[in-house]
């Protein structure tokens, strides 16, 4: 494993632990070159294929879900841990529900469903990119169900 700080490939593993209910291994590493520590995670990859909008296939990636959620939650009061937990829950749901293939549309809908419960602004941000909102009317249509169930704020 190359060190992310100095690119040396001379490191040693100091600690390994099973995480995410046995679905990953966390390894604490020490670079013998620059003497810094870093963490790596080992997960099974390539078990599930994602069918993209254009019909292309790619390996499922939880990291991609985390990046999308993090972008939607930017400058919101949502911690990195909450985003990671949400991504883990989405991944677990997908792996439990689908055997070989899942569409990107189904993944996006799951992300929106989970985000709606966590943070409504992040939900709308994610939906605007995912559903490719083209004008303000698209936002209004997405917000209508949320606003029906939310009491009006008094400032």
C-alpha positions in Angstrom: 0.0 0.0 0.0 1.4 3.4 -1.0 1.5 6.0 1.7 -0.9 8.9 0.9 1.6 11.4 2.3 5.0 10.4 0.8 4.0 7.7 -1.8 6.4 5.2 -0.2 5.3 1.6 -0.4 7.1 0.6 2.8 4.4 0.5 5.5 3.4 -1.8 8.3 0.0 -2.7 9.6 -0.4 -1.8 13.3 -4.0 -2.8 13.9 -6.8 -4.6 12.0 -10.4 -4.6 13.1 -13.6 -5.9 11.6 -16.1 -3.1 11.0 -19.5 -2.5 9.4 -21.0 -5.7 10.9 -18.2 -7.8 9.3 -18.5 -6.3 5.9 -15.1 -4.5 6.0 -11.7 -4.5 7.7 -10.1 -1.3 9.0 -6.4 -1.3 9.0 -4.2 1.2 10.8 -1.0 1.6 9.0 2.4 3.2 9.7 4.6 4.5 7.0 8.2 3.5 7.6 9.3 6.3 5.2 7.7 9.4 6.6 6.6 8.0 10.0 3.0 9.0 9.6 -0.1 6.9 10.3 -3.1 6.4 7.9 -6.1 4.2 7.8 -7.3 1.9 5.0 -10.5 -0.1 4.6 -10.9 -3.4 2.8 -14.2 -4.3 1.3 -15.5 -6.8 -1.2 -15.9 -5.1 -4.6 -17.5 -6.0 -7.9 -20.3 -8.3 -6.5 -23.0 -6.0 -7.8 -23.2 -4.1 -11.1 -24.9 -0.7 -11.5 -26.8 -0.1 -14.7 -26.3 3.5 -15.6 -28.9 5.7 -17.4 -27.1 5.2 -20.7 -27.1 1.4 -20.3 -23.4 1.1 -19.3 -22.5 -1.1 -16.4 -20.0 -0.4 -13.6 -19.1 -1.9 -10.2 -21.2 -0.7 -7.3 -19.3 1.8 -5.2 -20.3 2.9 -1.7 -17.7 5.7 -1.9 -19.6 7.2 -4.9 -22.8 7.2 -2.7 -20.8 8.9 0.1 -19.5 11.6 -2.3 -23.1 12.3 -3.5 -24.5 12.5 0.0 -21.6 14.7 1.1 -22.2 17.1 -1.8 -25.9 17.4 -0.9 -25.1 17.9 2.8 -22.4 20.6 2.2 -22.7 23.4 4.8 -25.6 21.6 6.5 -25.5 20.4 10.1 -24.8 16.8 9.0 -21.6 15.2 10.3 -19.2 13.0 8.3 -20.3 10.1 10.6 -23.9 10.6 9.7 -23.1 10.6 6.0 -21.0 7.4 6.4 -23.8 5.7 8.4 -26.4 6.7 5.8 -24.2 5.3 3.0 -23.7 2.1 5.0 -27.5 1.8 5.5 -28.1 2.4 1.8 -25.4 -0.1 0.8 -26.8 -2.7 3.2 -30.3 -2.2 1.8 -29.1 -2.6 -1.8 -27.0 -5.7 -1.1 -29.9 -7.3 0.7 -32.4 -6.4 -2.1 -30.5 -7.0 -5.3 -28.4 -10.0 -6.3 -26.4 -9.0 -9.4 -27.6 -5.7 -10.9 -29.3 -2.5 -9.7 -30.1 0.6 -11.7 -28.6 4.0 -10.8 -32.2 5.2 -10.7 -33.0 2.8 -7.9 -29.9 3.9 -6.0 -30.7 7.6 -6.5 -34.3 7.0 -5.2 -32.9 5.2 -2.1 -30.5 8.1 -1.4 -33.3 10.6 -1.7 -35.6 8.5 0.6 -32.9 8.3 3.3 -31.9 11.9 2.9 -35.5 13.1 3.2 -35.4 11.8 6.8 -32.0 13.2 7.6 -32.1 16.7 6.2 -34.8 18.1 3.9 -32.5 20.8 2.4 -29.9 18.1 1.5 -32.7 16.0 0.1 -33.8 18.8 -2.3 -30.2 19.5 -3.3 -29.7 15.8 -4.1 -33.0 15.6 -5.9 -32.2 18.7 -8.0 -29.0 17.1 -9.4 -30.3 13.6 -9.6 -33.6 14.4 -11.2 -31.9 17.1 -13.3 -34.3 20.0 -12.4 -34.4 22.4 -15.3 -36.4 25.3 -13.7 -38.0 26.6 -10.5 -41.2 24.7 -11.2 -39.3 21.4 -10.8 -38.2 22.5 -7.3 -41.8 23.6 -6.4 -43.1 20.2 -7.5 -40.5 18.3 -5.4 -41.2 20.6 -2.3 -45.0 20.4 -2.4 -45.3 17.0 -0.6 -42.7 18.1 2.0 -44.5 21.4 2.6 -47.8 19.7 3.1 -46.6 17.8 6.1 -44.5 20.6 7.6 -46.0 23.2 9.9 -45.3 26.8 8.8 -42.4 28.5 10.5 -43.1 31.7 12.4 -40.1 34.0 12.7 
